[in-house]
């Protein structure tokens, strides 16, 4: 039985968030404006509250007047930033913490930081063609590890075997997964879920192949390379449930045009992005920033 069939037969499998669907339609519209985005956000009181609290936080204003209107919040934070926050919060709500062995707060910290790092890679890359994937890459970064949550919640026996192997053999999650479940790993499962959600092909492929960029269709390898590079940087600097990554396919550097000697810059940018991630996740979630290994010693990154 294929993984798609297995997923489709699962009762209670999370569906594409309605807010996310509306935002995607808004992005594609040629008449997009702040008023249309505000109308979508207002339909979700919890999301409205989150956006307003972020806009009134010290991160965006020191002593400016307090605002109470969503349209003003969009003006203060920025249209694109509000779009990203809206997409992120709509997805996070679909996967509540079920008391598993995964630290969900740390998981979403990694995922949202990855999403925001994709734009930095696009800006730094010497590949102009990447610009066409900017919006898709944010979603791919946000959802690149979503298969881990799906496996944890809906294929729990196999997930437990992976975790047992990792603990018993003192291996990272990635290594254990490759031994126990190499054919249907979390990237493959995540890609299958996004197929069910009918997301754009670059998002699906970037999620499915972010650990195996060499397997991606040639016409989409640029998008995959960005997510692969982001994962490499974050797993080896800020940390991740998956553990460290010892190797990155050399084609990633060639495809993006980013050189290995720019790793220190990328790690520094990741630390900056982490501040925004902490802010977004701390609003109404009880989230507290994790104690993270800093990038002071960049020798922590494996050699290329």
Number of C-alpha atoms within 10 A of each C-alpha: 5 8 14 14 11 12 18 13 10 11 8 9 15 14 12 17 17 12 19 18 15 14 20 16 11 17 16 9 10 7 8 12 12 18 12 13 21 19 12 18 24 15 11 12 10 12 19 19 17 21 24 22 19 23 24 21 15 12 12 13 14 9 9 9 8 14 14 14 13 22 19 16 24 21 12 18 18 13 16 13 13 23 20 18 18 21 21 22 20 18 21 18 11 13 15 10 15 11 9 11 10 14 12 19 20 18 17 20 24 23 26 28 26 31 27 23 30 28 20 18 23 22 14 15 19 15 15 12 13 21 15 11 19 18 18 22 30 25 27 33 29 28 26 31 26 24 23 20 23 20 19 18 17 16 15 14 12 15 22 14 15 22 20 14 19 19 13 10 10 12 14 18 20 19 19 22 23 14 14 17 15 13 12 17 19 27 25 21 24 25 28 25 25 23 16 15 15 12 18 13 14 21 27 27 27 31 33 28 24 28 25 16 27 16 13 18 13 10 8 17 22 24 31 30 29 30 30 24 26 23 29 21 23 24 20 21 26 21 18 19 17 17 15 23 19 12 11 20 15 12 14 22 16 14 18 23 15 18 12 13 9 10 15 18 9 21 23 15 14 22 18 13 18 21 13 17 22 19 17 21 24 16 17 12 10 9 16 13 16 11 8 11 12 14 17 11 10 13 11 13 20 13 9 10
